[in-house]
Each structure stands twice: as structure tokens, then as C-alpha cells.
Amino acid sequence: MNFLCGRTILLGVTGGIAACKVPFLVREIVERNGRVIPVLTENAKKFVTPEVLEVFSGERIRELFERPSSPVHISLAGECDLVLVAPATFNFIGKIHAGIADDLLSCLIAATRSPVLFAPAMNKNMWRNPVLQRNIKELESLGYKFIPPGEGPLACGEEGEGRMREVPELLLFVERELCPEKRLSGKKVLITGGGTEEEVDPVRVITNRSSGRMALSLVKAFFFAGAEVKLIMGRHEVDIPSIFPVKNVRTVEEMKEAVLSEFEWCDILVMAAAVSDFIPERKKEKIKKGKEITLKLKPAPDILSLLQKKKKFIVGFSLESRNILKEGKRKLEEKKLDLVFSNPVKVLGGEETEGYIITGKKERKVSGTKEDVAWEIVLEIVSMTT
Ligand SMILES: Cc1cc2nc3c(=O)[nH]c(=O)nc-3n(C[C@H](O)[C@H](O)[C@H](O)COP(=O)(O)O)c2cc1C
């Protein structure tokens, strides 16, 4: 799953402080085998030098009027798969809204037929300014796309909304735009991930080695295919990009409550979390060391059995020591699921996975990175739901 590979991104840079993040954005796209053509406004050159972007992109920085003279803006407009303006200043957004084309970047945006994505970055009052908000709304109605800025400390010393998204998050929006599969647009997907933990006493827990990597890969894959996603995460080792809403839970009981309260919202539920099958009898005080002890475990609630599955598409995960295919098929039937991904215990916590995508009609063996397998699962769901 790499929608940057072999694609050409025209990266417009305008005059805001966040331009200092742009070299890292360029490097990341190039490392993932994408081509980046940077185009700077005159004011952008005060925040990041053309030389740095030339080195990182391997492309010559172009100007509107070059010698020998040629319509550079028309050739660049036709060459790119996507235009990303990052950072996009208050001024530049206003300029495009007004239909002004007085430099290379604004000229090629006027000329391109490729999608144009803006990543605004500015002070919180500039961001809330009604003129800017009107401009964005009207540009959106014309088909231009905007990456909503995040909240946090701003370069001006204030705190609030207006920060340009970090590089990994910008890339998620870029990949979503470049993804050829968009048939999950408008679908709401709830994904559980990570591992639950159950207390044995006030300091000790029983948990499992789930990393949350599969859930993160799934959330990205659904996002690329156009879906709206929400996550419910147990203990996990991965960083979840802040653009995805996450509810963090610890225990099976908390996981159950979270799934039950969000279930109504979703069209598709993917239960990728490694939820404990047992709950230990919790001791009120710390168990003293030295003596051999016996832990009493009772079965944990089966969350899937508590859901009214009608009109929802439900995906279960099955983690098995042996008979992976047979056990996966049994789970599909017993729990009345639409799809099961059945995988061996050895994949827990790792970067790669393998297993069977099982539906009522067929099963398919898949292997690769968790991102690749997540994409295969999403494609299977697309074919079954659209
Ligand atoms: C130090 C400094 C930082 C600035 N940061 C921003 C910013 O983050 N966002 C913004 O919209 N404008 C910012 N501006 C204002 C723009 O640079 C100004 O509007 C300029 O005309 C933008 O030109 P351009 O849109 O053609 O690149 C900043 C100005 C200065 C002096």
C-alpha cells in the first residue's frame, strides 16, 4: 500500500513559518519513490531556500519567466498527478479564491486539471477570520480540497488552531487523494485494535503482545478508500496520527462498553483488537512474592455476541496456533460474521502478517506487510459492500 510510488506531486510552498517542515515532506515522498517538483512563491524563499528543496527533491526550482522563454506553468500543470500547497498562507488561499494568477504557483493552479490540496498554516485568529473561512468554503464547493489544520502551540507564541499538520499526516491526505479506490466514500468504519489488559492485583496485569499495528494499517487503508474512521484502542505500541479519532480503553469491560456505545454509528465494524478471553479474579492488595500461587480466571464477555448485526458489515479476526483456516471458518459461521481474517499467533506484534481472508463464499491466502494485507482486506470489503 504505497500510493506515492511512481506519482508526481507538485509541491507549492508559500510564505509561512511552516515552510521549514517542507524539506522533510519532500524527503519522505522521494523515499517512497514519488517525484516531487517544488514551486516556491517569492515570500516562501524567506522561510526555506530553493537550494535545500533542490537537494531534497533532485529537481531544478523553476520560475514563471525563464530563459529561453516557455510556458513553464502549462507544462508543470500537465505533468503532475496532484498539486499540494503546504503551507498555504492566508494570502495565497485568498489569491486563488480571487482568481489571481501572478506567479508560477498560482498560474499552474489556474491551468491544472489535477486535484489541488491545500494545507493551511497560520495564526489562530487568521485561521478563524471569516474572510478566509468563506474563501475555503467557496473553494471547496469548486472542488479544491483542504487539510484541516491541527491545534497546539503556534509559531507566533500563541496556542490554538492553525498549525499545519505534521508530515506523516499530510501524506495520509495526499495518499487518500491519489488512491484509485474511493468506493467507501460516505461509509463509517469502527475499528478496534491493540490488546486489553486485566488486573491481577493493584500492580500486575495480564495482557498480550498485540502492537496495534494491524489496526493502524486498517485505519489508513479505510481512510484511503474514502471512509470515515474511528478507533477504539487497547494498549498499543504505535503512534496513531491525530487526524483519527481514538477512544483509549484498558480492559475487556471498557472495550465492550466502547464498542456498544459506538456500534450504532458505524456501517462496518472491524474487531482487530486482541481482547482477553479470560479475566483474573483481582486481589485487592499486592500479592506477596515467595509462595506458589494459583490464579483463578473466569471467561471474559464475548463482545461480538452482544451486537445486533443486522444491516452492519462485521469483520472478525481470528488468531490461532493451528488449523488457521478451519478455525477461521468456524468463527465466521458461529459468530455470523461477514468476513474473518484468520492468522497464526507468530504474527502478533510483528511488521508482517499472513493468513486467510475468509468470507461465506471463498477464502484467499494473503501475506506481506500489515499495510499490504490491510489493503487486501479493504478491497475484499469493497467488493462485498458496493
Ligand atoms: C515571520 C513571518 C511569519 C509568517 N507566517 C505566516 C503563516 O504562518 N501563515 C500565513 O498565512 N502568513 C504568514 N505570514 C505572512 C505572509 O508571509 C504574507 O501574507 C505573505 O504575503 C505571503 O506570501 P505568499 O502567500 O505569496 O507566499 C508570515 C509573515 C512573517 C513575516
The ligand as an SDF file (V2000), in Angstrom:
LIG
                    3D

 31 33  0  0  0  0  0  0  0  0999 V2000
    7.7890   35.7810   10.2310 C   0  0  0  0  0  0  0  0  0  0  0  0
    6.5240   35.6830    9.4390 C   0  0  0  0  0  0  0  0  0  0  0  0
    5.7700   34.5510    9.5370 C   0  0  0  0  0  0  0  0  0  0  0  0
    4.5910   34.4220    8.8060 C   0  0  0  0  0  0  0  0  0  0  0  0
    3.8490   33.2770    8.9290 N   0  0  0  0  0  0  0  0  0  0  0  0
    2.6980   33.1670    8.2560 C   0  0  0  0  0  0  0  0  0  0  0  0
    1.9170   31.9960    8.3840 C   0  0  0  0  0  0  0  0  0  0  0  0
    2.2740   31.0460    9.1030 O   0  0  0  0  0  0  0  0  0  0  0  0
    0.7460   31.8970    7.6960 N   0  0  0  0  0  0  0  0  0  0  0  0
    0.3210   32.9340    6.8840 C   0  0  0  0  0  0  0  0  0  0  0  0
   -0.7670   32.7950    6.3050 O   0  0  0  0  0  0  0  0  0  0  0  0
    1.0540   34.0370    6.7360 N   0  0  0  0  0  0  0  0  0  0  0  0
    2.2260   34.1940    7.3860 C   0  0  0  0  0  0  0  0  0  0  0  0
    2.9810   35.3370    7.2450 N   0  0  0  0  0  0  0  0  0  0  0  0
    2.5140   36.3600    6.3130 C   0  0  0  0  0  0  0  0  0  0  0  0
    2.8470   36.0070    4.8610 C   0  0  0  0  0  0  0  0  0  0  0  0
    4.2450   35.8130    4.7270 O   0  0  0  0  0  0  0  0  0  0  0  0
    2.3610   37.0950    3.9340 C   0  0  0  0  0  0  0  0  0  0  0  0
    0.9490   37.0900    3.8880 O   0  0  0  0  0  0  0  0  0  0  0  0
    2.8920   36.9540    2.5280 C   0  0  0  0  0  0  0  0  0  0  0  0
    2.3200   37.9430    1.7110 O   0  0  0  0  0  0  0  0  0  0  0  0
    2.5640   35.5730    1.9440 C   0  0  0  0  0  0  0  0  0  0  0  0
    3.0160   35.4850    0.6060 O   0  0  0  0  0  0  0  0  0  0  0  0
    2.6800   34.2610   -0.3410 P   0  0  0  0  0  0  0  0  0  0  0  0
    1.2930   33.8350    0.0210 O   0  0  0  0  0  0  0  0  0  0  0  0
    2.7810   34.7820   -1.7360 O   0  0  0  0  0  0  0  0  0  0  0  0
    3.7270   33.2530   -0.0910 O   0  0  0  0  0  0  0  0  0  0  0  0
    4.1770   35.4820    7.9530 C   0  0  0  0  0  0  0  0  0  0  0  0
    4.9720   36.6080    7.8470 C   0  0  0  0  0  0  0  0  0  0  0  0
    6.1180   36.7200    8.5780 C   0  0  0  0  0  0  0  0  0  0  0  0
    6.9450   37.9750    8.4500 C   0  0  0  0  0  0  0  0  0  0  0  0
  1  2  1  0
  2  3  1  0
  2 30  2  0
  3  4  2  0
  4  5  1  0
  4 28  1  0
  5  6  2  0
  6  7  1  0
  6 13  1  0
  7  8  2  0
  7  9  1  0
  9 10  1  0
 10 11  2  0
 10 12  1  0
 12 13  2  0
 13 14  1  0
 14 15  1  0
 14 28  1  0
 15 16  1  0
 16 17  1  0
 16 18  1  0
 18 19  1  0
 18 20  1  0
 20 21  1  0
 20 22  1  0
 22 23  1  0
 23 24  1  0
 24 25  2  0
 24 26  1  0
 24 27  1  0
 28 29  2  0
 29 30  1  0
 30 31  1  0
M  END
$$$$
